[in-house]
Amino acid sequence: MEVLLGIVGKDFVLTAADRTCSRSIVVMKQGEDKSRDLNKNTIMLYTGEAGDTVQFAEYVQRNIQLYGIRNGVPLSPSAAASFTRRELAESLRSRNPYQVNLLIAGTDPTSGVPELHWLDYLGSSVKLNFAAHGYASYFTMSTMDRYWKEGLTVEEAKALLRKCIAELKVRFIANLPEFTVKIVDKDGIHETSL
């Protein structure tokens, strides 16, 4: 019952993740940040099995940071998504595959072009203009498809995100009271409010 949302704007990506940790019908924790900063301009949002998500997110975060230290160049969001997809695909072929779904968002460090990558636990990876993971995708994808347009401003993207969250509050049976909303642009990763 976890929710990840991402929207690409003119020169930024707006992301949102619910702050609830739950398993089955039990809410175990409120106030959880389901994101990891991979580098200055790339963020990864994750959802899935509790142990897998944290372990895999920290593994990917540390390896991408290690690459930047060794080579003196940060990975672009596309390169980070490719590395992460390969790690998911390799784990799928092991005895203990990770049950993790991800959104990787960021801006290219050289061109400043915003990117959003959708990855699932099977190792599929797709670059999209808007994305959702979890049951929220049943309710929010049509709203994003209807209102997303090329070159969204920050305020227009926030308005679209508010529409998606309002749709969840009306139609979705689970109570998702809080969301962590972050913007990734050429200046870095910033937490913001709606």
Disulfide bonds with the S-S distance in Angstrom:
none
